[in-house]
Amino acid sequence: MTLIGNLRHRPVRRLTQLHAGLVLYGFSMALMIRSELGLNPWDVFHQGLSRLTGLTMGTTVILVGALVLLAWIPLRQRPGIGTVANVVVIGLAVDATLALLPAGGPLPVRVTLLVAGIVGNGIATALYLGARLGPGPRDGLMTGLVARRPGWSLRLVRTAIEIAVLAVGWLLGGTVGLGTVAYALTIGPLAQFFLPVFDTPEPAPAPAGTAPAT
């Protein structure tokens, strides 16, 4: 599959922004994990698998991301540079942060970790989406299913997938709690608020027959 993402426009800015966003995403995930107050649906699933298999959280995130990316093939989705980086960088970042950040602590500290994790995740989402170098594998799975089934709404598909992974993750021992609800209610508005700050749209193509500027 050919990677999407035109790097001829502001490549340094966009690559830096992409990787900053992915590192921040992994860091914010680790903050939510250490809060022990609940995770987003996919991370409940990742944590449940991690506990079942004995693999680190980051390794689990990478393996699940790679498997989801394989599911793009029958959906005829094209990954971007950001899609491939998403699979690897987030997992490495979350493991590095968990290795440095101690678990536990009083409730006010854990609430602070949770809030910082959710806000950081919103900023991180805006950063890597704003770079316009390809969606994450899980987002691409949702849009790919909708593209193959035009009668399905994106909201319905996303909700169904996230309920499914949340339920399986909870059964496997992933942490569901206040943070899960808070994340679901706030991550969309947060990402929407920060996206205009970091969005880097490519310039519109010149009309046919227009001579290039000299």
N, C-alpha and C positions, 0 to 999 in steps of 0.2 A: 504494500500500500504506500502511496506517495504521501508524504507529510504535508499538511496544510500550514499556512502561516508565511506571509511574505515578509522576509527580513530586510528587504531593500529600504524600507521606511523605518528610520530611527532604530536600527538593530541593537545598539548598545543600551539605549533606554529600555527597550522592550524586553530584552533578555535579562537585564538586571532586575527589572520590575517583576518579571515572571519568577525568577529564582528567589527574590526577596519574599514574594507572596507565598511561595511554596514552603520556604523555611519557616515563615511566620505561622503558616497553617499548622505545620507539625508542632511548633512551639505551643501554639494555643490549644491544640489537642492535648498535649501533655499537661497543661495547666488544668484543663477540665478533668482529666484522669486523676490527677493528684487532689482535686477538690473532693472526689468521692461522692459527688452530689448528683451524678447523672451525666450521660453523654448523648450526643446526637445519634440517630438511629443506626447509621452505618458504623459508628465507632462502638456502639453497644455490640453489634455483630462482630466487629474486629476483636474487641476485648473478650467476648465469649469464645471465639475460635482460639485466641491466644491462650486462654486458660485451659481449654480442652487439649490443645496440642503441645503446650509448653514452649511455643515459639514466642519471641519478643513481640510486643505490640507493633513495632515498626516493621519487622519481618512479615507479620501477618498482613499489615496494610499493603505492603509491596506485592505479596503473593495474590491477595484478593484483587488488587488493581490489575495485575497482569492477566488473571483469569477473566475479569470483566472485559478487558481490552480484547481478548480473544473472541468474546461474544459479539464484538463489533463486526467481525468478518461476515457472518451471514446477514447482518443488518446493513452491510455496505456503507458503514461509516468510515470516514477518513480521519485518522489521528493527526494531531499537530505536534510540533516540537514540544509545546506545553503539555500535551497529553502524555507523552513518553516521560518527560521530566516529572510530571505529577506522580507517576507510578513509583518513582525511585526516591525523589528528594523528600517528600513528606514523611515517608517511613524512616529514612535516616535521621531526619530532624526530630521526630518524636522520640526515637530511641535515645538520641544524644541528650535531649532535654530531660527525659525520665531518669537517665543515669546521674544527672546533676541535681535534680530537684527531689528533696526528701518527701516521703509520704506522710500523711496524717497532719496533725496540727489542730488547734482550737477551731470551733465553728466559724468565727469571724474571718479567720485567715482562709478557710476553705471557701467561704462565700466570695471573698475577694478574688481568689484564684478562679472561681467559676465565672464571675463577671468579667474579669480580665480575659479569660479564655474565650468567652462568647464574643466580646467586642473585638479582640484580636483576630478571631476567625472571620468576622465580618469584613475587617480591613484586608485580611489575607485573600479572601474570596474576590474582593474588588480589585486587588492588585493583579492576581493572575488572570482573571477574566479580562481586565482592562488592557493587558498586554496583547490580547487577541492572537494568541499563538496556539489555540486549540483548547477545547474543554477537557475537564477531567474525565477519566474513564467511566465513572458512575453517572455523571451528567450526560455523557454521550450515549450511554445505554438507554437512558430515558428518552432522549430526543430521537434516537434511532428507532425505538419501538413505535413512537408516534409517527415517524416518517413512513414506516412500513404499514401502519394501521391508521390512515388519515381520520377515521371516525372516532379515534380515541383522543381524549384531551390530555395535554401534558400534565395538568394538575392531577388528573385521575391516575395516570400512569405513575407519576412521582409518588403520590400518596400510597398507592398499592405496593410499590417496591419498598418504600421506607417502612410501612407497617410490617411487611413480610420480614425484612432484615431485622427490624426491632424485635419482633416476636421470637425469631430464631435466636438472636443474640441474647435476649433475656432468658430463654430456656437454657442456653449454654452458660449462663452465669454472668453476662454483661451487666453493667450498672445502669439501671433505669431509675430516675428520680426527678427532683425539682429541676435539675439542669437540663434534662431531656425536654421538659415542657417549655422552660425558658428559652432554650435554643430554638425550638420549633416556632415560637411566637416572635422571636426577635431577629433571627438571622436574615430573613428576607428584607425587612426594612433597613437593617444595618448595611447589608451589601448594596442595596439600592442607594442609600445615602452616600456611601463612599465611592461608588463606581464613577460618578462624574469627575471626581478628583483625579482618578488614575487612568481613565479611559484614553487610549491612544489610537483613534481611528486612522485608517490609511487614507491618504488624499484621494478624492474622487478622480476617476480616469478622465483625461481630456476628451471632449467630444470628437467624434470621427471627423477627420479632415482638418483638425486644428493643428497649426504648425507649432512645434516646440518653441518655448521661450529661449531667447539668446541673451 
